[in-house]
Amino acid sequence: MDVYEAVTSRRAVRGFTDHPVPRQVLERVLSAAAWSPSGSNLQPWHTYVLTGEPLAELKKRAGERVAAGDPWDEREYEMYPPVLKSPYRERRSAFGDQRYGALGIAREDWEARRRITAANWDCFGAPAALFCYIHRDMGSPQWADVGMYLQTVMLLLRAEGLHSCAQMAWSVYRTTVAEVLSPPDDLILFCGMSIGFEDATVNDARTDRAPLDETVTFVGGH
Ligand SMILES: Cc1cc2nc3c(=O)[nH]c(=O)nc-3n(C[C@H](O)[C@H](O)[C@H](O)COP(=O)(O)O)c2cc1C
């Protein structure tokens, strides 16, 4: 698989089979992803990989919180600005329409949307997941480094025939994740990532993208 194919075939997959992901594949992917760039080569990512019993335990504990209607944990970072301006507001709304529309869920059907969202905390059925942390004293450039690293992981997973879904949703149950992983106190959970083989029977939308001239400005010659 060439890089273009890895990039264009990667998408957020939200339905996985229970087919296990071999440990050596995850080790190969994460070893290669370590070559991701970072400012001054800080490599500010801290990754925990969960499979088997510990992942089942995490899903169980998170599921119990969802079922109990537990409030989300206090935020350690804001996922989005409190007010999303144009064009981001419209893009988010289009994403919601695509995502829930593909599942036949109406915009105002909050119960169905809640149910669909809850699948996050079951890792959409995935048999493997990773959780990526960053030190709390790191700034935006290091958070960007972590983003590059995570994208590298997702592309390498494609090269292995695997799919993934990055999940900030896990940050709202970060204390439950911490119960299972016991990370040091000075780390913040940025996001989780479900990993596995796609369950092709699960209906999901393919998102679109803004046209190139909305996001890229060429200055200069050919
Ligand atoms: C950092 C990050 C966090 C995300 N968190 C979630 C999440 O919690 N739950 C989810 O279903 N999708 C999540 N996504 C997936 C995005 O919704 C998805 O990448 C976006 O809509 C573009 O669609 P595509 O990845 O299928 O191309 C996340 C993506 C990123 C990059």
The ligand as a MOL file (V3000), in Angstrom:
LIG
                    3D

  0  0  0     0  0            999 V3000
M  V30 BEGIN CTAB
M  V30 COUNTS 31 33 0 0 0
M  V30 BEGIN ATOM
M  V30 1 C -8.0770 13.8450 17.7200 0
M  V30 2 C -9.3290 13.2200 17.1970 0
M  V30 3 C -10.3200 12.8400 18.0890 0
M  V30 4 C -11.4860 12.2190 17.6360 0
M  V30 5 N -12.4340 11.8160 18.5490 0
M  V30 6 C -13.4850 11.0790 18.1200 0
M  V30 7 C -14.3680 10.4980 19.0610 0
M  V30 8 O -14.2460 10.6620 20.2750 0
M  V30 9 N -15.3660 9.7120 18.6050 0
M  V30 10 C -15.5540 9.4840 17.2620 0
M  V30 11 O -16.4840 8.7560 16.9010 0
M  V30 12 N -14.7350 10.0520 16.3350 0
M  V30 13 C -13.6960 10.8030 16.7360 0
M  V30 14 N -12.8110 11.3170 15.8190 0
M  V30 15 C -13.0060 11.0470 14.3970 0
M  V30 16 C -13.4440 12.2900 13.6260 0
M  V30 17 O -14.8110 12.5250 13.8150 0
M  V30 18 C -13.1180 12.0600 12.1430 0
M  V30 19 O -11.7280 11.9240 11.9940 0
M  V30 20 C -13.5900 13.2110 11.2480 0
M  V30 21 O -15.0010 13.3200 11.2670 0
M  V30 22 C -13.1360 13.0090 9.7970 0
M  V30 23 O -13.6450 11.7740 9.3080 0
M  V30 24 P -12.6830 10.5980 8.8300 0
M  V30 25 O -11.6600 10.3540 9.9150 0
M  V30 26 O -13.6040 9.3970 8.6730 0
M  V30 27 O -12.0230 11.0030 7.5650 0
M  V30 28 C -11.6650 11.9800 16.2480 0
M  V30 29 C -10.6560 12.3790 15.3540 0
M  V30 30 C -9.5080 12.9840 15.8230 0
M  V30 31 C -8.4340 13.3740 14.8400 0
M  V30 END ATOM
M  V30 BEGIN BOND
M  V30 1 1 1 2
M  V30 2 1 2 3
M  V30 3 2 2 30
M  V30 4 2 3 4
M  V30 5 1 4 5
M  V30 6 1 4 28
M  V30 7 2 5 6
M  V30 8 1 6 7
M  V30 9 1 6 13
M  V30 10 2 7 8
M  V30 11 1 7 9
M  V30 12 1 9 10
M  V30 13 2 10 11
M  V30 14 1 10 12
M  V30 15 2 12 13
M  V30 16 1 13 14
M  V30 17 1 14 15
M  V30 18 1 14 28
M  V30 19 1 15 16
M  V30 20 1 16 17
M  V30 21 1 16 18
M  V30 22 1 18 19
M  V30 23 1 18 20
M  V30 24 1 20 21
M  V30 25 1 20 22
M  V30 26 1 22 23
M  V30 27 1 23 24
M  V30 28 2 24 25
M  V30 29 1 24 26
M  V30 30 1 24 27
M  V30 31 2 28 29
M  V30 32 1 29 30
M  V30 33 1 30 31
M  V30 END BOND
M  V30 END CTAB
M  END
